[in-house]
């Protein structure tokens, strides 16, 4: 059997005004959030300026913005 090719991609991630470049080998915004240890239920995600679900596919060089959901009771 041949080795499976692993495609690493680089995305720009913005969290609370901090921007960092992240390399990962996942496919979705959910994969990215898991790599960054971010709870998918506590944030909203924008990909290239548009809100997207966590299942949304990411492409190399996408810009991802993670927006924390704040609730008060």
C-alpha positions as CSV (number, residue, x, y, z in Angstrom):
1,X,0.0,0.0,0.0
2,X,1.2,3.5,-0.8
3,X,1.4,6.3,1.7
4,X,-1.5,8.7,1.8
5,X,-0.6,12.2,0.9
6,X,-1.1,14.8,3.7
7,X,-2.0,18.2,2.5
8,X,-1.0,21.0,4.9
9,X,-2.6,24.3,4.4
10,X,-2.0,27.7,5.9
11,X,-4.8,30.0,7.0
12,X,-4.8,33.4,8.7
13,X,-6.8,33.3,12.0
14,X,-8.1,36.4,13.8
15,X,-9.2,36.0,17.4
16,X,-9.9,39.2,19.5
17,X,-7.8,41.5,17.3
18,X,-4.9,39.1,17.3
19,X,-3.9,37.6,13.9
20,X,-1.8,34.5,13.5
21,X,-1.0,32.2,10.6
22,X,-1.9,28.6,11.4
23,X,-0.8,25.5,9.4
24,X,-2.9,22.4,9.7
25,X,-4.0,19.4,7.7
26,X,-7.8,19.4,8.3
27,X,-10.6,20.2,6.0
28,X,-13.2,22.2,7.9
29,X,-13.4,25.1,10.3
30,X,-14.3,22.6,13.0
31,X,-11.0,20.8,12.4
32,X,-9.2,24.1,12.8
33,X,-11.0,25.0,16.0
34,X,-10.2,21.6,17.5
35,X,-6.5,22.0,16.6
36,X,-6.6,25.4,18.4
37,X,-8.5,23.9,21.4
38,X,-11.5,26.2,20.8
39,X,-15.0,25.0,21.8
40,X,-17.1,25.1,18.7
41,X,-20.2,25.8,20.7
42,X,-18.9,29.1,22.1
43,X,-17.9,30.9,18.9
44,X,-19.1,32.1,15.6
45,X,-16.9,31.8,12.5
46,X,-16.3,34.0,9.5
47,X,-14.4,32.7,6.5
48,X,-13.3,35.5,4.2
49,X,-15.7,37.9,5.7
50,X,-18.9,35.7,5.6
51,X,-20.4,33.8,8.5
52,X,-20.1,30.0,7.9
53,X,-21.1,26.8,9.8
54,X,-18.3,24.8,11.6
55,X,-18.7,22.1,8.9
56,X,-17.6,24.6,6.2
57,X,-14.6,23.6,4.1
58,X,-11.4,25.6,4.4
59,X,-9.1,26.4,1.5
60,X,-5.4,27.3,1.6
61,X,-4.8,31.0,2.5
62,X,-8.4,31.6,3.7
63,X,-8.9,34.2,6.4
64,X,-10.8,32.9,9.4
65,X,-12.2,35.1,12.1
66,X,-13.3,33.5,15.4
67,X,-15.9,35.6,17.3
68,X,-16.5,34.7,21.0
69,X,-20.2,34.5,22.0
70,X,-20.8,36.3,25.2
71,X,-24.0,35.7,27.2
72,X,-25.1,37.1,30.5
73,X,-28.0,36.1,32.6
